[in-house]
Amino acid sequence: MAFLQESEWMFLNEIAYNISFIYSFDEMRRTVLKWLDVLIGFDGAVF
């Protein structure tokens, strides 16, 4: 089981905080997927 590093937890916290300011669902979806690309490593980022 993989565990997140402190910087990854901080990044997830920032994502959750910024989601509260996005009013459009489509914009929120695009933004979250862009942020998750940074959080998930290249070899594990297969959707």
N, C-alpha and C positions, 0 to 999 in steps of 0.2 A: 504494500500500500504506500503510495507516494504522499509526502507531506509538503506543505507549502513553506517557502522561506518567508522571513519577515517582510521583505520588500514586496513579495507577491500578495501577502495579506494587506499591506498598505495600498497596493494597486487595486485590489478588490474593494476595499473601503472607499477609495476614490470613485470607482465605477458606480457603486451604490449611491454615493452622495450626488454625483452628477446626473444620474438617472432621474432624480426628483425634480430637476429643472428642465427636462425635455418633455414638451407637451404633445408632440406628434409621435404616434406609435411607429410610423415608418422611419422617422429620423432616429428614434430610440433604438430600433432594431439594427439599423446600419451602424450606429455608433458603438453599440455593445459588441457587435461582431468584430468591428475594427479593434476595440480594446482587447477582446479575447485573443485575437491574433498575437498580440504582444505578450499576453500572459501565458499562453500555451506554447510549449516548445515546438519547433518546426517538425520534428518527427512524430509528435503526438497530435498535431493540429489537423487531423483529417476528419472532416465532417461528411 
